[in-house]
Amino acid sequence: MSISGVAKRIEAYAGRPNELIQALQLVQEELGYVPAEVQGQIADTLGVSIGQVHGVVTFYHLFRTRPAGRHTIRLCLGTACHVLGADRILTALEKQLCVPVGGTTEDGLFTLDVVRCLGTCSLAPVMMIDEDVHGRLTPERVFAILETYATSKEEPG
């Protein structure tokens, strides 16, 4: 859906400032992120300040302000993963991808995120790429895993 199409859909929230999160979720679901111009439209439509909208967007990790990559990497930084070297894995990912946490590679292939728990502590350290779980990671293994996604021609979805 286009930004103009989303603008029409958020009209359902006109004058209802208490439904800011729902309006943002609708935009995120439709576009995959919440662009600045839509944040302004949401503020105007709901009758809240742009500062309120931007504050909610940047506070909750659910929301993105830029398009995500074709594949989303979620590295666990929970206790078990941390103890077993997740910090080394994060350093390797940031170096290999040339992006910080929250960033998307220049080619639009990967977005790097961190999470507090993936519920797979027995596989620590662990990451998910899209819906695929990869555990017992080492920096070398991460490079090989990324390569399989980088060379895959399959479209997500």
Backbone torsions as a table, in degrees:
resi	resn	phi	psi	omega
1	MET	NA	147.9	-179.3
2	SER	-84.6	166.5	177.6
3	ILE	-61.6	-38.8	179.5
4	SER	-67.1	-35.3	176.7
5	GLY	-65.7	-38.1	177.7
6	VAL	-66.8	-39.3	179.6
7	ALA	-56.8	-40.0	178.4
8	LYS	-66.4	-38.1	-178.3
9	ARG	-70.4	-31.3	-179.5
10	ILE	-77.5	-8.1	174.6
11	GLU	-58.9	-24.3	177.9
12	ALA	-62.8	-19.0	-178.6
13	TYR	-100.5	10.6	-177.1
14	ALA	-53.5	128.1	177.2
15	GLY	69.6	15.7	-177.7
16	ARG	-119.7	74.7	-175.1
17	PRO	-61.3	-24.2	179.5
18	ASN	-71.4	-8.4	-178.7
19	GLU	-107.3	27.2	-179.3
20	LEU	-58.5	-47.7	-177.9
21	ILE	-63.2	-39.9	178.8
22	GLN	-63.1	-41.1	178.6
23	ALA	-64.7	-41.2	178.2
24	LEU	-65.3	-39.4	178.0
25	GLN	-62.9	-40.2	178.2
26	LEU	-59.8	-46.4	179.9
27	VAL	-63.5	-45.4	-179.7
28	GLN	-60.2	-42.7	179.1
29	GLU	-64.8	-39.0	-176.1
30	GLU	-77.8	-42.2	-173.8
31	LEU	-103.8	-20.3	-176.0
32	GLY	89.5	-6.0	177.3
33	TYR	-164.3	172.9	-179.3
34	VAL	-119.0	90.9	-178.0
35	PRO	-65.5	156.5	-177.2
36	ALA	-55.8	-41.7	-177.5
37	GLU	-65.6	-31.0	177.6
38	VAL	-75.9	-33.0	175.9
39	GLN	-58.8	-41.0	177.3
40	GLY	-64.5	-41.4	178.5
41	GLN	-64.2	-40.9	179.0
42	ILE	-63.0	-45.4	179.8
43	ALA	-58.0	-48.1	-179.9
44	ASP	-63.0	-43.8	-176.3
45	THR	-66.7	-44.4	-176.7
46	LEU	-83.6	-17.0	-179.0
47	GLY	81.2	37.6	176.3
48	VAL	-123.2	169.5	179.8
49	SER	-79.3	155.1	175.5
50	ILE	-62.6	-31.4	177.4
51	GLY	-62.4	-39.8	177.0
52	GLN	-63.8	-45.4	-179.1
53	VAL	-62.4	-49.9	-179.1
54	HIS	-62.6	-37.5	178.0
55	GLY	-60.5	-42.5	178.8
56	VAL	-68.6	-43.5	-179.0
57	VAL	-60.6	-42.2	-177.2
58	THR	-83.8	-19.1	178.9
59	PHE	-76.8	-45.4	-176.2
60	TYR	-89.1	126.8	-178.5
61	HIS	-67.4	-15.6	177.9
62	LEU	-61.3	-33.5	-173.5
63	PHE	-92.6	143.3	177.0
64	ARG	-118.7	148.4	176.9
65	THR	-105.6	-3.6	176.5
66	ARG	-135.8	156.5	178.7
67	PRO	-60.0	143.6	176.9
68	ALA	-82.9	161.2	176.6
69	GLY	-73.1	173.6	179.2
70	ARG	-62.3	-34.3	177.6
71	HIS	-122.4	134.4	177.3
72	THR	-105.1	124.4	177.1
73	ILE	-98.7	127.3	175.6
74	ARG	-120.3	108.4	179.2
75	LEU	-94.7	130.0	179.3
76	CYS	-78.6	132.2	175.0
77	LEU	-117.5	20.9	177.3
78	GLY	-64.9	175.4	-173.1
79	THR	-55.8	-53.4	-177.1
80	ALA	-61.6	-43.5	-179.9
81	CYS	-66.4	-40.5	179.1
82	HIS	-61.4	-48.0	-179.3
83	VAL	-60.8	-33.6	-176.7
84	LEU	-96.3	16.2	169.0
85	GLY	105.4	21.5	179.7
86	ALA	-59.5	-30.1	178.6
87	ASP	-63.4	-36.9	175.6
88	ARG	-67.2	-38.2	178.9
89	ILE	-66.1	-43.0	179.1
90	LEU	-61.4	-44.9	178.1
91	THR	-59.4	-43.5	179.2
92	ALA	-63.6	-42.5	179.5
93	LEU	-64.2	-47.7	-179.4
94	GLU	-60.8	-40.4	180.0
95	LYS	-68.5	-47.2	-178.0
96	GLN	-64.1	-42.2	-176.2
97	LEU	-86.4	-17.1	-177.0
98	CYS	60.8	39.0	176.8
99	VAL	-141.1	151.6	171.9
100	PRO	-83.6	173.9	173.9
101	VAL	-56.7	133.2	-177.5
102	GLY	91.0	-8.4	-177.4
103	GLY	-89.3	161.5	177.0
104	THR	-121.0	137.2	-179.3
105	THR	-61.4	153.9	-178.7
106	GLU	-55.6	-35.1	-178.9
107	ASP	-81.4	-1.2	178.4
108	GLY	74.2	14.9	-176.4
109	LEU	-83.1	-41.9	-175.2
110	PHE	-127.9	142.8	166.9
111	THR	-118.2	133.5	-177.2
112	LEU	-105.2	120.6	176.9
113	ASP	-127.8	159.8	172.3
114	VAL	-120.1	151.5	178.2
115	VAL	-133.3	163.2	-178.8
116	ARG	-85.6	-24.1	178.2
117	CYS	-165.3	138.0	174.5
118	LEU	-109.6	-0.9	177.4
119	GLY	73.5	21.7	179.5
120	THR	-129.6	52.0	-174.7
121	CYS	-58.9	-29.2	-179.3
122	SER	-67.6	-14.0	179.1
123	LEU	-103.5	7.8	-173.2
124	ALA	-57.6	145.6	-10.7
125	PRO	-73.4	147.1	-170.5
126	VAL	-134.6	150.7	173.0
127	MET	-140.7	158.9	171.6
128	MET	-115.6	139.8	168.4
129	ILE	-118.6	114.9	-170.6
130	ASP	57.4	-116.5	180.0
131	GLU	-105.5	5.9	-177.5
132	ASP	-93.6	129.4	179.0
133	VAL	-93.8	133.5	177.5
134	HIS	-127.5	119.6	-175.6
135	GLY	-122.0	177.0	-177.8
136	ARG	52.0	49.8	-172.8
137	LEU	-76.6	148.2	167.1
138	THR	-129.9	159.9	177.7
139	PRO	-55.9	-39.7	-180.0
140	GLU	-64.9	-41.7	179.9
141	ARG	-65.4	-36.6	178.5
142	VAL	-59.9	-43.6	-179.8
143	PHE	-60.1	-42.8	179.9
144	ALA	-65.7	-40.9	179.5
145	ILE	-63.6	-46.7	179.6
146	LEU	-59.6	-38.0	-179.8
147	GLU	-61.1	-38.4	-179.7
148	THR	-65.3	-35.6	178.0
149	TYR	-75.0	-36.3	-178.5
150	ALA	-66.7	-31.3	-177.7
151	THR	-95.2	-7.1	179.4
152	SER	-71.4	133.7	178.2
153	LYS	-93.8	-6.4	-177.2
154	GLU	-70.0	133.2	176.8
155	GLU	-82.3	142.5	178.6
156	PRO	-68.3	160.2	168.7
157	GLY	115.6	NA	NA
